[in-house]
């Protein structure tokens, strides 16, 4: 498996990362909207979004 696939699988182990991915399947959201919807602190959302973006699963708009 390549490095991005390994990282994506590791992200799926994280409850917050799964929540972010689930929320973003319906519509684009800001970090603050994601924090509210997923009940998580902004620093965690930022860190996870950076990791998710690095494996090309989300893009910043």
Steps between C-alpha positions, in 0.01 A plus 500: 500500500621853436561758770179698431287188526667407829439852635135494389445165672662640814262798484202265487607374841437848641144568615527873429643443151211267419255762628659768280488278191139410574394864536680604183320241287185711512633852441809720532548639849729747671727388782273666756194325354683167514602563860139562595362206302766259625528645851877538484751773582627707207867397539403134459286581195782701342755224559272230361391707200866554412560126516185422299591762241852355473355169379273677249167423670394865546593830342496849641259737327 
